[in-house]
Amino acid sequence: MKTKLTLTIEESLITEAKLFAKKNGRSLSEIVEAYLQALTKKVSNASRTSSITSALIGSFSAPDSFEYKTEITKYLSEKYQVS
């Protein structure tokens, strides 16, 4: 059963969080719920994934044409001005 929750959070953070959620095609409620699930889930000592990382899994989906290696190379070349 879903229920409402009222939170008091800095207005600027709420604005940024709403933009993040919109850009990633998720609702702010979904993101907060995923974070709280990860935060309260008991993680074994063998797991190296933090609760924050777990909460963010699935919050971004790249287009099928996205080539991460190409983008990393491009970013690093620009950062270090490699020709």
PDB file of N, CA, C and O in Angstrom:
ATOM      1  N   MET A   1       0.842  -1.179   0.000  1.00  0.00           N
ATOM      2  CA  MET A   1       0.000   0.000   0.000  1.00  0.00           C
ATOM      3  C   MET A   1       0.884   1.237   0.000  1.00  0.00           C
ATOM      4  O   MET A   1       1.799   1.347   0.816  1.00  0.00           O
ATOM      5  N   LYS A   2       0.621   2.154  -0.893  1.00  0.00           N
ATOM      6  CA  LYS A   2       1.352   3.417  -0.965  1.00  0.00           C
ATOM      7  C   LYS A   2       0.680   4.430  -0.051  1.00  0.00           C
ATOM      8  O   LYS A   2      -0.542   4.436   0.095  1.00  0.00           O
ATOM      9  N   THR A   3       1.492   5.288   0.563  1.00  0.00           N
ATOM     10  CA  THR A   3       0.961   6.341   1.413  1.00  0.00           C
ATOM     11  C   THR A   3       1.765   7.609   1.183  1.00  0.00           C
ATOM     12  O   THR A   3       2.914   7.551   0.745  1.00  0.00           O
ATOM     13  N   LYS A   4       1.170   8.741   1.475  1.00  0.00           N
ATOM     14  CA  LYS A   4       1.855  10.019   1.273  1.00  0.00           C
ATOM     15  C   LYS A   4       2.824  10.279   2.414  1.00  0.00           C
ATOM     16  O   LYS A   4       2.641   9.811   3.538  1.00  0.00           O
ATOM     17  N   LEU A   5       3.873  11.050   2.084  1.00  0.00           N
ATOM     18  CA  LEU A   5       4.884  11.434   3.062  1.00  0.00           C
ATOM     19  C   LEU A   5       5.205  12.897   2.825  1.00  0.00           C
ATOM     20  O   LEU A   5       5.443  13.306   1.689  1.00  0.00           O
ATOM     21  N   THR A   6       5.212  13.678   3.875  1.00  0.00           N
ATOM     22  CA  THR A   6       5.560  15.087   3.767  1.00  0.00           C
ATOM     23  C   THR A   6       6.983  15.278   4.271  1.00  0.00           C
ATOM     24  O   THR A   6       7.326  14.851   5.374  1.00  0.00           O
ATOM     25  N   LEU A   7       7.810  15.928   3.448  1.00  0.00           N
ATOM     26  CA  LEU A   7       9.202  16.175   3.800  1.00  0.00           C
ATOM     27  C   LEU A   7       9.476  17.669   3.757  1.00  0.00           C
ATOM     28  O   LEU A   7       8.854  18.400   2.985  1.00  0.00           O
ATOM     29  N   THR A   8      10.400  18.116   4.581  1.00  0.00           N
ATOM     30  CA  THR A   8      10.846  19.502   4.560  1.00  0.00           C
ATOM     31  C   THR A   8      12.279  19.499   4.040  1.00  0.00           C
ATOM     32  O   THR A   8      13.196  19.004   4.694  1.00  0.00           O
ATOM     33  N   ILE A   9      12.448  20.069   2.836  1.00  0.00           N
ATOM     34  CA  ILE A   9      13.739  20.040   2.145  1.00  0.00           C
ATOM     35  C   ILE A   9      13.969  21.419   1.543  1.00  0.00           C
ATOM     36  O   ILE A   9      13.020  22.109   1.170  1.00  0.00           O
ATOM     37  N   GLU A  10      15.230  21.815   1.451  1.00  0.00           N
ATOM     38  CA  GLU A  10      15.577  23.096   0.840  1.00  0.00           C
ATOM     39  C   GLU A  10      14.930  23.215  -0.540  1.00  0.00           C
ATOM     40  O   GLU A  10      14.966  22.273  -1.333  1.00  0.00           O
ATOM     41  N   GLU A  11      14.349  24.362  -0.818  1.00  0.00           N
ATOM     42  CA  GLU A  11      13.632  24.582  -2.081  1.00  0.00           C
ATOM     43  C   GLU A  11      14.543  24.391  -3.287  1.00  0.00           C
ATOM     44  O   GLU A  11      14.128  23.810  -4.290  1.00  0.00           O
ATOM     45  N   SER A  12      15.778  24.874  -3.200  1.00  0.00           N
ATOM     46  CA  SER A  12      16.694  24.753  -4.334  1.00  0.00           C
ATOM     47  C   SER A  12      17.016  23.290  -4.634  1.00  0.00           C
ATOM     48  O   SER A  12      17.177  22.917  -5.796  1.00  0.00           O
ATOM     49  N   LEU A  13      17.111  22.468  -3.605  1.00  0.00           N
ATOM     50  CA  LEU A  13      17.371  21.043  -3.796  1.00  0.00           C
ATOM     51  C   LEU A  13      16.178  20.357  -4.443  1.00  0.00           C
ATOM     52  O   LEU A  13      16.343  19.493  -5.305  1.00  0.00           O
ATOM     53  N   ILE A  14      14.993  20.736  -4.032  1.00  0.00           N
ATOM     54  CA  ILE A  14      13.780  20.166  -4.626  1.00  0.00           C
ATOM     55  C   ILE A  14      13.722  20.500  -6.114  1.00  0.00           C
ATOM     56  O   ILE A  14      13.398  19.643  -6.936  1.00  0.00           O
ATOM     57  N   THR A  15      14.036  21.744  -6.454  1.00  0.00           N
ATOM     58  CA  THR A  15      14.024  22.169  -7.853  1.00  0.00           C
ATOM     59  C   THR A  15      15.011  21.343  -8.668  1.00  0.00           C
ATOM     60  O   THR A  15      14.672  20.849  -9.743  1.00  0.00           O
ATOM     61  N   GLU A  16      16.235  21.192  -8.158  1.00  0.00           N
ATOM     62  CA  GLU A  16      17.245  20.393  -8.861  1.00  0.00           C
ATOM     63  C   GLU A  16      16.823  18.933  -8.972  1.00  0.00           C
ATOM     64  O   GLU A  16      17.010  18.311 -10.018  1.00  0.00           O
ATOM     65  N   ALA A  17      16.258  18.387  -7.910  1.00  0.00           N
ATOM     66  CA  ALA A  17      15.835  16.991  -7.911  1.00  0.00           C
ATOM     67  C   ALA A  17      14.707  16.756  -8.914  1.00  0.00           C
ATOM     68  O   ALA A  17      14.686  15.728  -9.591  1.00  0.00           O
ATOM     69  N   LYS A  18      13.776  17.694  -9.011  1.00  0.00           N
ATOM     70  CA  LYS A  18      12.683  17.563  -9.976  1.00  0.00           C
ATOM     71  C   LYS A  18      13.218  17.592 -11.406  1.00  0.00           C
ATOM     72  O   LYS A  18      12.761  16.828 -12.257  1.00  0.00           O
ATOM     73  N   LEU A  19      14.181  18.468 -11.670  1.00  0.00           N
ATOM     74  CA  LEU A  19      14.793  18.517 -13.007  1.00  0.00           C
ATOM     75  C   LEU A  19      15.509  17.215 -13.316  1.00  0.00           C
ATOM     76  O   LEU A  19      15.398  16.692 -14.425  1.00  0.00           O
ATOM     77  N   PHE A  20      16.248  16.684 -12.337  1.00  0.00           N
ATOM     78  CA  PHE A  20      16.944  15.409 -12.507  1.00  0.00           C
ATOM     79  C   PHE A  20      15.951  14.302 -12.833  1.00  0.00           C
ATOM     80  O   PHE A  20      16.163  13.518 -13.759  1.00  0.00           O
ATOM     81  N   ALA A  21      14.870  14.243 -12.069  1.00  0.00           N
ATOM     82  CA  ALA A  21      13.854  13.210 -12.277  1.00  0.00           C
ATOM     83  C   ALA A  21      13.241  13.329 -13.672  1.00  0.00           C
ATOM     84  O   ALA A  21      13.068  12.328 -14.367  1.00  0.00           O
ATOM     85  N   LYS A  22      12.916  14.549 -14.074  1.00  0.00           N
ATOM     86  CA  LYS A  22      12.304  14.765 -15.389  1.00  0.00           C
ATOM     87  C   LYS A  22      13.256  14.354 -16.509  1.00  0.00           C
ATOM     88  O   LYS A  22      12.845  13.693 -17.463  1.00  0.00           O
ATOM     89  N   LYS A  23      14.520  14.740 -16.396  1.00  0.00           N
ATOM     90  CA  LYS A  23      15.510  14.395 -17.418  1.00  0.00           C
ATOM     91  C   LYS A  23      15.681  12.885 -17.547  1.00  0.00           C
ATOM     92  O   LYS A  23      16.009  12.384 -18.622  1.00  0.00           O
ATOM     93  N   ASN A  24      15.460  12.164 -16.455  1.00  0.00           N
ATOM     94  CA  ASN A  24      15.662  10.725 -16.449  1.00  0.00           C
ATOM     95  C   ASN A  24      14.369   9.928 -16.567  1.00  0.00           C
ATOM     96  O   ASN A  24      14.364   8.708 -16.405  1.00  0.00           O
ATOM     97  N   GLY A  25      13.272  10.628 -16.851  1.00  0.00           N
ATOM     98  CA  GLY A  25      12.001   9.955 -17.095  1.00  0.00           C
ATOM     99  C   GLY A  25      11.448   9.217 -15.882  1.00  0.00           C
ATOM    100  O   GLY A  25      10.780   8.192 -16.016  1.00  0.00           O
ATOM    101  N   ARG A  26      11.731   9.742 -14.715  1.00  0.00           N
ATOM    102  CA  ARG A  26      11.231   9.126 -13.479  1.00  0.00           C
ATOM    103  C   ARG A  26      10.572  10.205 -12.637  1.00  0.00           C
ATOM    104  O   ARG A  26      10.822  11.395 -12.825  1.00  0.00           O
ATOM    105  N   SER A  27       9.740   9.782 -11.720  1.00  0.00           N
ATOM    106  CA  SER A  27       9.146  10.752 -10.806  1.00  0.00           C
ATOM    107  C   SER A  27      10.076  10.912  -9.603  1.00  0.00           C
ATOM    108  O   SER A  27      10.872  10.026  -9.291  1.00  0.00           O
ATOM    109  N   LEU A  28       9.958  12.041  -8.949  1.00  0.00           N
ATOM    110  CA  LEU A  28      10.762  12.280  -7.754  1.00  0.00           C
ATOM    111  C   LEU A  28      10.403  11.247  -6.679  1.00  0.00           C
ATOM    112  O   LEU A  28      11.270  10.792  -5.934  1.00  0.00           O
ATOM    113  N   SER A  29       9.143  10.889  -6.608  1.00  0.00           N
ATOM    114  CA  SER A  29       8.708   9.868  -5.648  1.00  0.00           C
ATOM    115  C   SER A  29       9.402   8.532  -5.896  1.00  0.00           C
ATOM    116  O   SER A  29       9.810   7.856  -4.952  1.00  0.00           O
ATOM    117  N   GLU A  30       9.535   8.149  -7.173  1.00  0.00           N
ATOM    118  CA  GLU A  30      10.220   6.894  -7.509  1.00  0.00           C
ATOM    119  C   GLU A  30      11.678   6.920  -7.050  1.00  0.00           C
ATOM    120  O   GLU A  30      12.188   5.940  -6.507  1.00  0.00           O
ATOM    121  N   ILE A  31      12.337   8.054  -7.279  1.00  0.00           N
ATOM    122  CA  ILE A  31      13.745   8.170  -6.905  1.00  0.00           C
ATOM    123  C   ILE A  31      13.912   8.116  -5.394  1.00  0.00           C
ATOM    124  O   ILE A  31      14.794   7.421  -4.888  1.00  0.00           O
ATOM    125  N   VAL A  32      13.072   8.845  -4.674  1.00  0.00           N
ATOM    126  CA  VAL A  32      13.150   8.844  -3.211  1.00  0.00           C
ATOM    127  C   VAL A  32      12.834   7.453  -2.670  1.00  0.00           C
ATOM    128  O   VAL A  32      13.504   6.976  -1.754  1.00  0.00           O
ATOM    129  N   GLU A  33      11.827   6.808  -3.227  1.00  0.00           N
ATOM    130  CA  GLU A  33      11.460   5.462  -2.778  1.00  0.00           C
ATOM    131  C   GLU A  33      12.606   4.474  -3.008  1.00  0.00           C
ATOM    132  O   GLU A  33      12.913   3.662  -2.135  1.00  0.00           O
ATOM    133  N   ALA A  34      13.240   4.543  -4.186  1.00  0.00           N
ATOM    134  CA  ALA A  34      14.365   3.649  -4.482  1.00  0.00           C
ATOM    135  C   ALA A  34      15.517   3.900  -3.514  1.00  0.00           C
ATOM    136  O   ALA A  34      16.165   2.962  -3.049  1.00  0.00           O
ATOM    137  N   TYR A  35      15.767   5.183  -3.213  1.00  0.00           N
ATOM    138  CA  TYR A  35      16.843   5.507  -2.271  1.00  0.00           C
ATOM    139  C   TYR A  35      16.524   4.955  -0.882  1.00  0.00           C
ATOM    140  O   TYR A  35      17.386   4.349  -0.244  1.00  0.00           O
ATOM    141  N   LEU A  36      15.308   5.157  -0.415  1.00  0.00           N
ATOM    142  CA  LEU A  36      14.932   4.671   0.919  1.00  0.00           C
ATOM    143  C   LEU A  36      14.975   3.146   0.995  1.00  0.00           C
ATOM    144  O   LEU A  36      15.359   2.583   2.021  1.00  0.00           O
ATOM    145  N   GLN A  37      14.580   2.478  -0.093  1.00  0.00           N
ATOM    146  CA  GLN A  37      14.673   1.015  -0.122  1.00  0.00           C
ATOM    147  C   GLN A  37      16.127   0.578   0.005  1.00  0.00           C
ATOM    148  O   GLN A  37      16.445  -0.330   0.773  1.00  0.00           O
ATOM    149  N   ALA A  38      17.005   1.225  -0.749  1.00  0.00           N
ATOM    150  CA  ALA A  38      18.422   0.875  -0.695  1.00  0.00           C
ATOM    151  C   ALA A  38      19.017   1.209   0.666  1.00  0.00           C
ATOM    152  O   ALA A  38      19.849   0.464   1.185  1.00  0.00           O
ATOM    153  N   LEU A  39      18.596   2.311   1.235  1.00  0.00           N
ATOM    154  CA  LEU A  39      19.113   2.750   2.523  1.00  0.00           C
ATOM    155  C   LEU A  39      18.735   1.790   3.645  1.00  0.00           C
ATOM    156  O   LEU A  39      19.531   1.533   4.549  1.00  0.00           O
ATOM    157  N   THR A  40      17.527   1.268   3.583  1.00  0.00           N
ATOM    158  CA  THR A  40      17.047   0.396   4.651  1.00  0.00           C
ATOM    159  C   THR A  40      17.331  -1.074   4.412  1.00  0.00           C
ATOM    160  O   THR A  40      17.178  -1.895   5.316  1.00  0.00           O
ATOM    161  N   LYS A  41      17.751  -1.415   3.184  1.00  0.00           N
ATOM    162  CA  LYS A  41      18.058  -2.805   2.859  1.00  0.00           C
ATOM    163  C   LYS A  41      19.356  -3.222   3.548  1.00  0.00           C
ATOM    164  O   LYS A  41      20.343  -2.487   3.538  1.00  0.00           O
ATOM    165  N   LYS A  42      19.338  -4.368   4.124  1.00  0.00           N
ATOM    166  CA  LYS A  42      20.550  -4.871   4.759  1.00  0.00           C
ATOM    167  C   LYS A  42      21.480  -5.405   3.678  1.00  0.00           C
ATOM    168  O   LYS A  42      21.139  -6.337   2.948  1.00  0.00           O
ATOM    169  N   VAL A  43      22.649  -4.805   3.590  1.00  0.00           N
ATOM    170  CA  VAL A  43      23.625  -5.188   2.586  1.00  0.00           C
ATOM    171  C   VAL A  43      24.704  -6.014   3.267  1.00  0.00           C
ATOM    172  O   VAL A  43      25.234  -5.620   4.306  1.00  0.00           O
ATOM    173  N   SER A  44      25.025  -7.155   2.682  1.00  0.00           N
ATOM    174  CA  SER A  44      26.050  -8.004   3.267  1.00  0.00           C
ATOM    175  C   SER A  44      27.412  -7.347   3.154  1.00  0.00           C
ATOM    176  O   SER A  44      27.616  -6.489   2.295  1.00  0.00           O
ATOM    177  N   ASN A  45      28.330  -7.732   3.994  1.00  0.00           N
ATOM    178  CA  ASN A  45      29.682  -7.175   3.975  1.00  0.00           C
ATOM    179  C   ASN A  45      30.391  -7.494   2.670  1.00  0.00           C
ATOM    180  O   ASN A  45      31.323  -6.786   2.288  1.00  0.00           O
ATOM    181  N   ALA A  46      29.970  -8.541   1.982  1.00  0.00           N
ATOM    182  CA  ALA A  46      30.610  -8.928   0.731  1.00  0.00           C
ATOM    183  C   ALA A  46      30.271  -7.959  -0.395  1.00  0.00           C
ATOM    184  O   ALA A  46      31.014  -7.859  -1.371  1.00  0.00           O
ATOM    185  N   SER A  47      29.165  -7.253  -0.270  1.00  0.00           N
ATOM    186  CA  SER A  47      28.747  -6.331  -1.317  1.00  0.00           C
ATOM    187  C   SER A  47      29.571  -5.057  -1.272  1.00  0.00           C
ATOM    188  O   SER A  47      29.778  -4.477  -0.207  1.00  0.00           O
ATOM    189  N   ARG A  48      30.047  -4.621  -2.450  1.00  0.00           N
ATOM    190  CA  ARG A  48      30.838  -3.401  -2.521  1.00  0.00           C
ATOM    191  C   ARG A  48      30.033  -2.228  -3.050  1.00  0.00           C
ATOM    192  O   ARG A  48      30.564  -1.127  -3.193  1.00  0.00           O
ATOM    193  N   THR A  49      28.761  -2.450  -3.342  1.00  0.00           N
ATOM    194  CA  THR A  49      27.909  -1.395  -3.863  1.00  0.00           C
ATOM    195  C   THR A  49      27.289  -0.633  -2.704  1.00  0.00           C
ATOM    196  O   THR A  49      26.622  -1.224  -1.854  1.00  0.00           O
ATOM    197  N   SER A  50      27.508   0.681  -2.666  1.00  0.00           N
ATOM    198  CA  SER A  50      26.944   1.487  -1.581  1.00  0.00           C
ATOM    199  C   SER A  50      25.444   1.637  -1.762  1.00  0.00           C
ATOM    200  O   SER A  50      24.916   1.396  -2.847  1.00  0.00           O
ATOM    201  N   SER A  51      24.765   2.032  -0.705  1.00  0.00           N
ATOM    202  CA  SER A  51      23.323   2.214  -0.787  1.00  0.00           C
ATOM    203  C   SER A  51      22.968   3.347  -1.747  1.00  0.00           C
ATOM    204  O   SER A  51      21.942   3.285  -2.424  1.00  0.00           O
ATOM    205  N   ILE A  52      23.805   4.374  -1.809  1.00  0.00           N
ATOM    206  CA  ILE A  52      23.536   5.472  -2.731  1.00  0.00           C
ATOM    207  C   ILE A  52      23.644   4.979  -4.173  1.00  0.00           C
ATOM    208  O   ILE A  52      22.798   5.295  -5.010  1.00  0.00           O
ATOM    209  N   THR A  53      24.678   4.212  -4.453  1.00  0.00           N
ATOM    210  CA  THR A  53      24.841   3.659  -5.798  1.00  0.00           C
ATOM    211  C   THR A  53      23.659   2.774  -6.146  1.00  0.00           C
ATOM    212  O   THR A  53      23.118   2.863  -7.248  1.00  0.00           O
ATOM    213  N   SER A  54      23.259   1.933  -5.231  1.00  0.00           N
ATOM    214  CA  SER A  54      22.115   1.048  -5.469  1.00  0.00           C
ATOM    215  C   SER A  54      20.852   1.840  -5.760  1.00  0.00           C
ATOM    216  O   SER A  54      20.054   1.454  -6.613  1.00  0.00           O
ATOM    217  N   ALA A  55      20.671   2.950  -5.048  1.00  0.00           N
ATOM    218  CA  ALA A  55      19.476   3.765  -5.243  1.00  0.00           C
ATOM    219  C   ALA A  55      19.456   4.409  -6.621  1.00  0.00           C
ATOM    220  O   ALA A  55      18.388   4.661  -7.179  1.00  0.00           O
ATOM    221  N   LEU A  56      20.628   4.675  -7.165  1.00  0.00           N
ATOM    222  CA  LEU A  56      20.704   5.357  -8.459  1.00  0.00           C
ATOM    223  C   LEU A  56      20.671   4.406  -9.648  1.00  0.00           C
ATOM    224  O   LEU A  56      20.494   4.847 -10.783  1.00  0.00           O
ATOM    225  N   ILE A  57      20.838   3.113  -9.405  1.00  0.00           N
ATOM    226  CA  ILE A  57      20.815   2.147 -10.501  1.00  0.00           C
ATOM    227  C   ILE A  57      19.461   2.213 -11.196  1.00  0.00           C
ATOM    228  O   ILE A  57      18.412   2.122 -10.559  1.00  0.00           O
ATOM    229  N   GLY A  58      19.509   2.370 -12.505  1.00  0.00           N
ATOM    230  CA  GLY A  58      18.282   2.452 -13.283  1.00  0.00           C
ATOM    231  C   GLY A  58      17.746   3.862 -13.440  1.00  0.00           C
ATOM    232  O   GLY A  58      16.753   4.068 -14.138  1.00  0.00           O
ATOM    233  N   SER A  59      18.387   4.849 -12.798  1.00  0.00           N
ATOM    234  CA  SER A  59      17.884   6.214 -12.903  1.00  0.00           C
ATOM    235  C   SER A  59      18.302   6.886 -14.211  1.00  0.00           C
ATOM    236  O   SER A  59      17.808   7.965 -14.538  1.00  0.00           O
ATOM    237  N   PHE A  60      19.194   6.264 -14.947  1.00  0.00           N
ATOM    238  CA  PHE A  60      19.652   6.813 -16.227  1.00  0.00           C
ATOM    239  C   PHE A  60      19.603   5.721 -17.273  1.00  0.00           C
ATOM    240  O   PHE A  60      20.066   4.603 -17.050  1.00  0.00           O
ATOM    241  N   SER A  61      19.044   6.054 -18.400  1.00  0.00           N
ATOM    242  CA  SER A  61      19.092   5.109 -19.513  1.00  0.00           C
ATOM    243  C   SER A  61      19.538   5.869 -20.754  1.00  0.00           C
ATOM    244  O   SER A  61      18.901   6.840 -21.164  1.00  0.00           O
ATOM    245  N   ALA A  62      20.622   5.423 -21.338  1.00  0.00           N
ATOM    246  CA  ALA A  62      21.183   6.072 -22.521  1.00  0.00           C
ATOM    247  C   ALA A  62      20.487   5.542 -23.771  1.00  0.00           C
ATOM    248  O   ALA A  62      19.977   4.422 -23.781  1.00  0.00           O
ATOM    249  N   PRO A  63      20.473   6.352 -24.814  1.00  0.00           N
ATOM    250  CA  PRO A  63      19.908   5.866 -26.072  1.00  0.00           C
ATOM    251  C   PRO A  63      20.729   4.695 -26.604  1.00  0.00           C
ATOM    252  O   PRO A  63      21.904   4.551 -26.265  1.00  0.00           O
ATOM    253  N   ASP A  64      20.117   3.869 -27.428  1.00  0.00           N
ATOM    254  CA  ASP A  64      20.808   2.703 -27.984  1.00  0.00           C
ATOM    255  C   ASP A  64      22.051   3.087 -28.772  1.00  0.00           C
ATOM    256  O   ASP A  64      22.999   2.306 -28.857  1.00  0.00           O
ATOM    257  N   SER A  65      22.052   4.271 -29.341  1.00  0.00           N
ATOM    258  CA  SER A  65      23.187   4.715 -30.160  1.00  0.00           C
ATOM    259  C   SER A  65      24.351   5.265 -29.322  1.00  0.00           C
ATOM    260  O   SER A  65      25.390   5.621 -29.879  1.00  0.00           O
ATOM    261  N   PHE A  66      24.195   5.339 -28.019  1.00  0.00           N
ATOM    262  CA  PHE A  66      25.226   5.919 -27.145  1.00  0.00           C
ATOM    263  C   PHE A  66      26.425   4.977 -27.047  1.00  0.00           C
ATOM    264  O   PHE A  66      26.283   3.806 -26.695  1.00  0.00           O
ATOM    265  N   GLU A  67      27.589   5.500 -27.358  1.00  0.00           N
ATOM    266  CA  GLU A  67      28.838   4.745 -27.281  1.00  0.00           C
ATOM    267  C   GLU A  67      29.674   5.324 -26.147  1.00  0.00           C
ATOM    268  O   GLU A  67      30.341   6.343 -26.322  1.00  0.00           O
ATOM    269  N   TYR A  68      29.641   4.681 -24.994  1.00  0.00           N
ATOM    270  CA  TYR A  68      30.296   5.255 -23.830  1.00  0.00           C
ATOM    271  C   TYR A  68      31.809   5.357 -23.993  1.00  0.00           C
ATOM    272  O   TYR A  68      32.408   6.313 -23.500  1.00  0.00           O
ATOM    273  N   LYS A  69      32.434   4.415 -24.661  1.00  0.00           N
ATOM    274  CA  LYS A  69      33.886   4.482 -24.847  1.00  0.00           C
ATOM    275  C   LYS A  69      34.273   5.695 -25.697  1.00  0.00           C
ATOM    276  O   LYS A  69      35.266   6.368 -25.420  1.00  0.00           O
ATOM    277  N   THR A  70      33.485   5.958 -26.722  1.00  0.00           N
ATOM    278  CA  THR A  70      33.735   7.129 -27.572  1.00  0.00           C
ATOM    279  C   THR A  70      33.571   8.408 -26.764  1.00  0.00           C
ATOM    280  O   THR A  70      34.375   9.332 -26.890  1.00  0.00           O
ATOM    281  N   GLU A  71      32.542   8.465 -25.941  1.00  0.00           N
ATOM    282  CA  GLU A  71      32.288   9.653 -25.127  1.00  0.00           C
ATOM    283  C   GLU A  71      33.377   9.856 -24.072  1.00  0.00           C
ATOM    284  O   GLU A  71      33.784  10.989 -23.814  1.00  0.00           O
ATOM    285  N   ILE A  72      33.843   8.787 -23.474  1.00  0.00           N
ATOM    286  CA  ILE A  72      34.926   8.894 -22.487  1.00  0.00           C
ATOM    287  C   ILE A  72      36.196   9.402 -23.157  1.00  0.00           C
ATOM    288  O   ILE A  72      36.869  10.292 -22.636  1.00  0.00           O
ATOM    289  N   THR A  73      36.517   8.837 -24.305  1.00  0.00           N
ATOM    290  CA  THR A  73      37.703   9.259 -25.051  1.00  0.00           C
ATOM    291  C   THR A  73      37.599  10.735 -25.420  1.00  0.00           C
ATOM    292  O   THR A  73      38.560  11.487 -25.260  1.00  0.00           O
ATOM    293  N   LYS A  74      36.437  11.147 -25.912  1.00  0.00           N
ATOM    294  CA  LYS A  74      36.211  12.540 -26.283  1.00  0.00           C
ATOM    295  C   LYS A  74      36.378  13.459 -25.077  1.00  0.00           C
ATOM    296  O   LYS A  74      37.042  14.491 -25.166  1.00  0.00           O
ATOM    297  N   TYR A  75      35.776  13.083 -23.955  1.00  0.00           N
ATOM    298  CA  TYR A  75      35.861  13.889 -22.737  1.00  0.00           C
ATOM    299  C   TYR A  75      37.306  14.026 -22.258  1.00  0.00           C
ATOM    300  O   TYR A  75      37.761  15.128 -21.951  1.00  0.00           O
ATOM    301  N   LEU A  76      38.024  12.907 -22.196  1.00  0.00           N
ATOM    302  CA  LEU A  76      39.396  12.942 -21.719  1.00  0.00           C
ATOM    303  C   LEU A  76      40.311  13.711 -22.671  1.00  0.00           C
ATOM    304  O   LEU A  76      41.230  14.405 -22.233  1.00  0.00           O
ATOM    305  N   SER A  77      40.058  13.586 -23.964  1.00  0.00           N
ATOM    306  CA  SER A  77      40.854  14.332 -24.960  1.00  0.00           C
ATOM    307  C   SER A  77      40.648  15.830 -24.774  1.00  0.00           C
ATOM    308  O   SER A  77      41.601  16.606 -24.844  1.00  0.00           O
ATOM    309  N   GLU A  78      39.409  16.230 -24.539  1.00  0.00           N
ATOM    310  CA  GLU A  78      39.126  17.648 -24.327  1.00  0.00           C
ATOM    311  C   GLU A  78      39.706  18.123 -22.998  1.00  0.00           C
ATOM    312  O   GLU A  78      40.249  19.223 -22.905  1.00  0.00           O
ATOM    313  N   LYS A  79      39.586  17.295 -21.990  1.00  0.00           N
ATOM    314  CA  LYS A  79      40.073  17.665 -20.661  1.00  0.00           C
ATOM    315  C   LYS A  79      41.591  17.869 -20.679  1.00  0.00           C
ATOM    316  O   LYS A  79      42.102  18.836 -20.115  1.00  0.00           O
ATOM    317  N   TYR A  80      42.284  16.970 -21.316  1.00  0.00           N
ATOM    318  CA  TYR A  80      43.751  17.037 -21.328  1.00  0.00           C
ATOM    319  C   TYR A  80      44.285  17.602 -22.633  1.00  0.00           C
ATOM    320  O   TYR A  80      45.491  17.568 -22.878  1.00  0.00           O
ATOM    321  N   GLN A  81      43.396  18.122 -23.475  1.00  0.00           N
ATOM    322  CA  GLN A  81      43.740  18.753 -24.746  1.00  0.00           C
ATOM    323  C   GLN A  81      44.678  17.912 -25.589  1.00  0.00           C
ATOM    324  O   GLN A  81      45.706  18.382 -26.076  1.00  0.00           O
ATOM    325  N   VAL A  82      44.291  16.646 -25.747  1.00  0.00           N
ATOM    326  CA  VAL A  82      45.057  15.722 -26.582  1.00  0.00           C
ATOM    327  C   VAL A  82      44.496  15.797 -27.995  1.00  0.00           C
ATOM    328  O   VAL A  82      43.280  15.759 -28.183  1.00  0.00           O
ATOM    329  N   SER A  83      45.356  15.900 -28.973  1.00  0.00           N
ATOM    330  CA  SER A  83      44.903  15.990 -30.368  1.00  0.00           C
ATOM    331  C   SER A  83      44.780  14.641 -30.990  1.00  0.00           C
ATOM    332  O   SER A  83      44.411  14.532 -32.159  1.00  0.00           O
TER     333      SER A  83
END
